[in-house]
């Protein structure tokens, strides 16, 4: 399917052959690459020097409003949660620790770039969610494999950042077209798949990234790692990348899904399953305010066919109550009085006793008769939330 869609890219516009135009930008070294994150670099140097205090580190974090907010949310996420919630930057820095803070600063800086506005912002947001999820999974599976944890997180975060650059190239090229028209998301994704490795290599070269990061960017789709200096890290990133692809298509994954991707030992499997449980909250910690979607280039999907629940079910999102009107495969169809931002990863509370919380992506939002219809996809369900979801979605099957 991807090849067929990609082959039609040249016909997207009479003025713009997308594949040829992106290849030309790469050949002319005209791809717009963001600068290496300045605050993240300062924190790396401060922590790397070893002579620093947490107060100094907290002041540096507090100097960047977005980083300060991200650090607070991360400190209160399931990855770091222990004891009561933290409410100040110094408390967040103390809980997270200097080493972890360097990774969070790097991710925070990249998120501001990946989540910028634009006609393909919904696709860039999805790519960014996947990048953060891959980083968390890679960090955890690196432990039993005795790989450097810091490098694993960075490799997971950057391995597909070329997709962000590809989508930015497409937005740039569309601005030069006289008759741009919306296309299905799979059309744009097929073009991105063709070019993201080459664009990731451009980023690695311009940032002067070390070989372990370069290889994770350029080799994680390949089977031949004979010449790689860090093949085990590349395999780890590739494993986590494939697992995140599953999380994009379904509400949860389990031991059988992990085993179907790759044979792992017990310690590696347990590490991945533990990591999946904390992924949603950590990814959501890097969310930014979501603007109304710009549909100039992206066709809106149609609501999926769904089955009504066997009894009245409701959820709350942001304090607003929504009625569950149907269950689709791995999806939840809602109706309520307020819209929700498409593309956002939000916390959802099942409006029943005992309350159960989970995270879900907003796939679609539309207005109908003064109210709003919504399609949500639960993200990485586990534990009590998964059991409750299976029970509720089963109501629609009877």
C-alpha positions as a printed Julia matrix, in Angstrom:
398×3 Matrix{Float64}:
   0.0     0.0     0.0
   2.76    2.44    0.93
   4.51    2.06   -2.43
   1.29    2.69   -4.36
   0.48    5.8    -2.4
   4.04    7.04   -2.64
   4.07    6.51   -6.39
   1.08    8.86   -6.68
   2.87   11.62   -4.78
   4.08   13.22   -7.99
   0.47   13.72   -9.04
  -0.45   15.55   -5.86
  -0.11   18.93   -7.54
   0.65   20.09  -11.04
   3.37   22.32   -9.57
   4.86   20.02   -6.95
   6.29   16.51   -7.33
   6.69   15.77   -3.63
   9.22   12.94   -3.79
  11.44   14.8    -6.25
  11.12   18.07   -4.34
  12.17   16.55   -0.99
  15.07   14.73   -2.62
  16.13   18.05   -4.15
  16.06   19.79   -0.74
  18.32   17.07    0.66
  20.67   17.21   -2.33
  20.99   21.01   -2.11
  21.43   20.88    1.68
  18.39   23.15    1.91
  16.48   21.25    4.62
  15.63   23.53    7.55
  17.2    21.91   10.62
  16.43   23.3    14.08
  19.39   24.37   16.22
  20.54   21.99   18.93
  18.43   22.81   22.04
  20.3    25.56   23.92
  18.95   24.99   27.44
  19.38   21.24   27.1
  23.0    21.79   26.07
  23.59   24.0    29.12
  22.13   21.35   31.41
  24.22   18.62   29.75
  27.38   20.65   30.27
  26.49   21.53   33.86
  25.68   17.94   34.79
  28.62   16.58   32.81
  31.01   18.88   34.66
  29.98   17.34   37.96
  30.45   20.52   40.0
  26.9    21.79   40.5
  24.15   21.99   43.07
  20.46   21.2    42.7
  19.64   24.87   43.35
  21.74   25.89   40.36
  20.12   23.2    38.24
  16.65   24.29   39.35
  17.39   27.92   38.4
  18.46   26.79   34.94
  15.31   24.71   34.5
  13.16   27.58   35.78
  14.65   29.93   33.2
  12.73   28.07   30.48
   8.96   28.24   31.06
   8.12   25.24   28.87
  10.86   23.09   30.43
   9.75   24.03   33.94
   6.18   22.96   33.16
   7.34   19.72   31.53
   9.62   18.92   34.46
   6.76   19.36   36.92
   4.45   17.11   34.9
   7.16   14.48   34.49
   7.95   14.53   38.21
   4.28   13.8    38.93
   3.97   11.11   36.24
   4.07    7.4    37.0
   7.72    7.23   35.89
   8.91    9.26   38.88
   5.91    9.35   41.21
   6.79    8.48   44.79
   5.22   10.11   47.79
   2.96   13.13   47.38
   2.76   15.4    44.33
   5.44   18.05   43.8
   4.44   21.64   43.16
   7.7    23.53   42.56
  10.62   23.33   40.16
  13.2    22.67   42.91
  11.06   19.77   44.18
  10.73   18.41   40.65
  14.48   18.63   40.05
  15.21   16.86   43.33
  12.78   14.05   42.53
  13.85   13.56   38.92
  17.59   13.77   39.49
  20.3    15.38   37.4
  20.85   12.55   34.92
  17.17   12.1    34.11
  16.73   15.87   33.93
  19.18   16.11   31.03
  16.99   13.73   29.03
  13.8    15.58   29.95
  15.34   18.91   28.94
  16.3    17.49   25.56
  12.8    16.02   25.02
  11.13   19.24   26.16
  13.08   21.3    23.67
  12.32   18.94   20.8
   8.62   18.82   21.69
   8.3    22.56   21.18
   9.54   22.07   17.63
   7.59   18.89   16.87
   4.31   20.3    18.2
   4.39   23.62   16.35
   1.34   24.69   14.38
   0.9    23.81   10.73
  -1.4    22.05    8.27
   0.16   18.66    9.1
   0.45   19.32   12.83
  -1.8    16.36   13.68
   0.63   13.98   11.99
   3.67   15.61   13.6
   2.03   15.27   17.02
   1.46   11.56   16.42
   5.1    11.13   15.37
   6.2    12.91   18.54
   4.01   10.73   20.77
   5.64    7.68   19.19
   9.13    9.13   19.69
   8.64    9.71   23.42
   7.04    6.28   23.86
   9.95    4.62   22.04
  12.42    6.51   24.23
  10.77    5.26   27.44
  10.62    1.66   26.22
  14.22    1.73   24.95
  15.45    3.08   28.27
  13.8     0.29   30.2
  14.82   -2.62   27.96
  18.38   -1.22   27.93
  18.73   -2.05   31.64
  18.55   -5.87   31.4
  20.61   -5.71   28.2
  23.28   -3.68   30.03
  23.21   -0.91   27.45
  23.76    2.77   28.37
  20.38    4.02   29.57
  20.99    7.67   28.65
  21.93    6.74   25.11
  18.95    4.39   24.78
  16.52    7.17   25.67
  18.14    9.6    23.21
  18.25    6.95   20.47
  14.56    6.2    20.91
  13.67    9.87   20.94
  15.61   10.72   17.77
  15.35    7.53   15.72
  12.38    8.78   13.68
  12.79   12.55   14.09
  13.36   12.63   10.35
   9.58   12.16   10.08
   9.05   15.53   11.77
  11.48   17.09    9.3
   9.76   15.36    6.37
   6.36   16.69    7.42
   7.85   20.17    7.75
   9.26   19.83    4.23
   5.82   18.86    2.95
   4.24   21.9     4.63
   6.92   24.1     3.12
   6.4    22.66   -0.37
   2.61   22.96   -0.08
   2.97   26.67    0.64
   4.52   27.03   -2.81
   1.72   25.16   -4.61
  -1.06   27.12   -6.31
  -3.7    24.49   -5.68
  -2.86   22.51   -2.53
  -5.55   20.01   -1.63
  -6.22   17.8     1.39
  -5.22   14.15    1.22
  -5.73   11.18    3.57
  -3.15   10.85    6.33
  -1.85    7.6     4.8
  -0.87    9.53    1.63
   1.37   11.92    3.58
   2.71    9.1     5.75
   3.76    7.15    2.65
   5.8    10.1     1.39
   7.31   10.6     4.85
   8.32    6.94    5.03
  10.29    7.34    1.81
  12.42   10.22    3.08
  12.6    10.23    6.88
  15.81    8.2     7.15
  17.67   10.51    4.76
  16.37   13.55    6.62
  17.29   12.02    9.98
  20.82   11.51    8.63
  20.98   15.21    7.73
  20.0    16.1    11.31
  22.62   13.71   12.74
  25.33   15.21   10.55
  24.48   18.84   11.27
  24.21   18.23   15.01
  27.39   16.15   15.03
  25.68   13.27   16.82
  27.83   10.34   18.03
  27.79    7.04   16.08
  25.4     5.31   18.49
  22.73    7.91   17.7
  23.52    8.08   14.0
  23.16    4.31   13.65
  19.84    4.24   15.51
  18.53    6.86   13.06
  19.82    5.31    9.85
  19.81    1.55   10.52
  16.78    0.76   12.71
  14.7    -0.32    9.68
  17.39   -2.62    8.27
  18.32   -6.24    8.88
  22.01   -5.98    7.93
  23.94   -4.59   10.89
  27.26   -6.19    9.98
  29.05   -2.86    9.81
  27.39   -1.24   12.82
  29.44   -0.21   15.85
  26.43   -0.51   18.16
  24.2    -3.25   16.72
  22.58   -4.18   20.04
  21.37   -0.6    20.55
  19.98   -0.5    17.01
  18.14   -3.79   17.63
  16.74   -2.4    20.89
  15.42    0.72   19.18
  13.96   -1.36   16.33
  12.18   -3.62   18.83
  10.67   -0.67   20.69
   9.73    1.04   17.43
   7.74   -2.03   16.34
   6.04   -2.26   19.72
   4.99    1.39   19.53
   3.53    0.69   16.06
   1.28   -1.86   17.77
   0.24    0.71   20.39
  -0.8     3.0    17.55
  -3.22    0.39   16.22
  -4.75   -1.07   19.35
  -5.7    -0.09   22.89
  -3.23   -2.42   24.62
  -0.49   -4.97   24.09
   0.49   -7.95   26.18
   3.1   -10.66   26.57
   1.99  -12.48   23.41
   2.32   -9.28   21.35
   5.83   -8.69   22.65
   6.81  -12.28   21.93
   5.44  -12.03   18.39
   7.83   -9.16   17.66
  10.96  -10.71   19.09
  11.95  -13.56   21.4
  13.04  -11.96   24.67
  14.15  -13.37   27.98
  11.98  -12.96   31.05
  13.81   -9.89   32.38
  13.5    -8.06   29.06
   9.81   -8.93   28.7
   9.04   -7.8    32.23
  10.96   -4.55   31.69
   8.95   -3.78   28.55
   5.6    -4.56   30.17
   6.46   -2.35   33.16
   7.5     0.44   30.82
   4.26    0.22   28.83
   2.31    0.98   32.01
   4.1     4.32   32.54
   4.35    5.36   28.88
   0.98    7.2    28.61
   1.57    9.57   31.53
   5.14   10.32   30.47
   4.12   11.05   26.86
   1.26   13.26   28.07
   3.7    15.22   30.24
   5.19   16.75   27.07
   1.89   17.83   25.57
   1.4    21.43   24.49
  -1.81   23.35   23.98
  -3.48   21.97   20.87
  -4.79   24.48   18.33
  -7.89   23.81   16.21
  -6.76   21.54   13.38
  -5.73   23.09   10.09
  -7.35   20.82    7.5
  -5.85   22.52    4.45
  -3.75   19.43    3.68
  -5.35   16.67    5.71
  -8.65   14.98    5.0
 -10.81   14.34    8.04
 -11.43   10.64    8.66
 -14.98    9.37    8.89
 -16.33    8.08   12.21
 -15.95    4.29   12.49
 -18.91    1.92   12.66
 -19.57    1.13   16.31
 -21.75   -0.92   18.61
 -23.79    0.69   21.37
 -22.99   -0.32   24.96
 -25.45   -2.58   26.72
 -26.03    0.02   29.44
 -25.42    3.7    30.06
 -21.7     4.47   30.34
 -20.03    7.86   30.73
 -16.51    9.26   31.05
 -15.07   12.57   32.16
 -12.35   14.43   30.29
 -11.11   17.72   31.71
 -14.02   17.76   34.15
 -16.63   17.5    31.36
 -18.95   14.49   31.24
 -19.38   12.62   27.95
 -21.82    9.83   27.17
 -20.36    6.71   25.6
 -22.45    6.11   22.48
 -20.48    3.22   21.04
 -17.45    0.96   21.0
 -15.45    0.42   17.82
 -12.44   -1.88   17.56
  -9.97   -0.46   20.12
 -11.91    2.84   20.04
 -14.46    4.72   22.07
 -17.22    6.89   20.54
 -18.53    9.73   22.71
 -20.99   12.59   22.64
 -20.89   15.7    24.81
 -21.33   19.43   25.06
 -17.69   20.44   24.6
 -15.16   19.7    21.86
 -11.82   18.02   22.54
  -8.64   18.88   20.62
  -7.88   16.39   17.86
  -4.5    14.75   18.21
  -4.2    15.39   21.94
  -3.35   12.66   24.45
  -5.66   13.26   27.4
  -6.46   11.66   30.72
  -9.9    10.05   30.82
 -11.85    9.05   33.92
 -14.51    6.39   33.78
 -17.52    7.97   35.51
 -18.3     4.93   37.65
 -17.33    3.64   41.08
 -14.6     2.87   41.68
 -13.14    5.48   39.3
 -10.58    4.28   36.77
  -8.2     6.58   34.9
  -6.49    5.99   31.57
  -5.09    8.02   28.69
  -6.59    8.22   25.21
  -5.82    9.95   21.94
  -8.51   12.14   20.4
  -8.77   10.81   16.85
 -11.75   12.82   15.65
 -14.09   15.58   16.83
 -17.11   16.89   14.93
 -20.16   19.02   15.67
 -23.65   17.63   15.36
 -26.88   19.39   16.39
 -25.18   21.68   18.9
 -23.21   18.88   20.54
 -19.95   17.15   19.7
 -19.19   13.64   18.56
 -15.78   12.24   19.41
 -13.67    9.2    18.69
 -11.03    8.34   21.3
  -8.49    5.54   21.26
  -7.24    4.34   24.65
  -3.45    4.36   24.74
  -1.4     1.57   26.31
  -4.06    0.27   28.67
  -2.82   -1.87   31.56
  -3.86   -3.04   35.01
  -7.35   -2.14   36.3
  -8.01    0.18   33.34
  -7.47   -2.68   30.9
  -9.74   -5.04   32.82
 -12.5    -2.41   32.98
 -12.11   -1.61   29.29
 -12.42   -5.28   28.34
 -15.56   -5.57   30.46
 -17.16   -2.44   29.0
 -16.27   -3.11   25.39
 -17.65   -6.63   25.87
 -21.03   -5.05   26.57
 -21.15   -3.94   22.95
 -20.57   -7.47   21.7
 -23.5    -9.09   23.44
